[in-house]
Amino acid sequence: MAGLVKLSCLVLACMIVAGPIATNAALSCGTVSGNLAACIGYLTQNGPLPRGCCTGVTNLNNMARTTPDRQQACRCLVGAANSFPTLNAARAAGLPKACGVNIPYKISKSTNCNSVR
C-alpha cells in the first residue's frame, strides 16, 4: 500500500512539473473543449447557434497560430466529434463558417490532422 502511495505521489509530481512544459507546446484539449462547450446543443440537438459558441470558435482560432497548435486543436476536435454519437456532421463541418471564421480543415470524425498546416 505504501508503495502505491509513493508511486501516486511521483506520478502527480511529474504531472505538475511536466504539465506547463507540455501546455506551451500546443493547445490542450481542455482549452479546446472549454472554448467550444457552448456549441454542444447546436452540434448535437439542432439547437440555435449561441453567440458564446462563436466567441469560443473565434478565441480558439486566435490561439491556434502555429502548425503544432492547429494540429493539436484538430486532434481535440476529432476526438470530441467521435465522442458524440448524435453529432450533426454537417453542422460540425460548417461551424467555423457559420461563425465567420476560416480554418484550413473541416471538422469531422475522420479529419487527418497531420495534414493540417
N, C-alpha and C positions, 0 to 999 in steps of 0.2 A: 504494500500500500504506500509506504514512504517513497519507494522508487517511482511510483506513478505520479505522486505529488511533485517530486523533483523534476520529472520529465515534463509534466504540465507547465511548471514554472519556467523551465528552459524554453519550451515552445513559445510561451507567452512573451518572454523576454526577447526572443528572436523576432517575433512579430512586431513588437514595439520598436525595436531598433531598425528592422528592415522595412517596416511599413512606410515611413516617409521617403525612403530611398526609392521604393517601387512606385510610389504615387507620383514622384517627379518625372518618371519615365513616360507615363501615359495616364490617361484618364482612368479612373476606377469605375467599375460597373455600378457601384453605389452612387457615384456622381451622375452617371448617365440615367439610372433609374429614378433618382430624385428629381432630375430635371424633366423627366417625361411622365411622372406619376399622374399629372392632371390629364394626360391623354388616354388613360386606360378605358374610360367609358366610351369615348369616341371610337377607339380602335376595336373594342370587343362587344359593345352593346348598341352600336349605331346611334349613340347619343350625339348631341350637338358638339361642335368644336369649341372648347373653352379657351378663353383668352390666355389663361395660365398655361395651357398646353403649348401654344405658340410662343409664349415667353420662354418656356423651357427649351423648345426646339431651337430658338434663336440663341439662347445662352449656351447651349451645348455646341452649336455650330461655331460660336465665337471662341469657345475653349479648345476646340479641336483644330489647332493651327498647324501642327506638324503631321507628317505621314504616320509615325507611330501612334499619335493621339487619334487620328482619324481611323486607323485600323483597329485600335482598341475600342473606340466608340462603336464601330461597325460590329465587332465581335459581341459586344454587350447587347446591341440591338438585335442581332440574330439570335442570341441566347434568350433574350426576353421574348422575342416573337415566337420561338419554339416552346416557350413555357405557357403560352396562352392558346389553348385549343380553339377558342372561339374568336381568334384574331381575324378581323376583316382584312384580307391581304391587299385588296385594292386601296382601302383607306390607309393602311400602313405604308404602302408604296407611294401614295400621293400626299402623305402628311407634310413633308418639307415644303412642297409646292403650295399646299393649302395655307401654310403659314408664311409664305413669301420668302422661303429660304432655299438656296440652291446647294445641294450636296452632290458629290461626284459618284453616287451609287444609289440604287433603290433599296429601300428597307424591305427585306423579305426573309423567309425562313431559310433560304438557300443562297444568300449572297456570299460570294467569295471575297472575304475581307482582305486576303493577301494581295488582291489586285487593286485595292483602294490606294490612291496616292494623294 
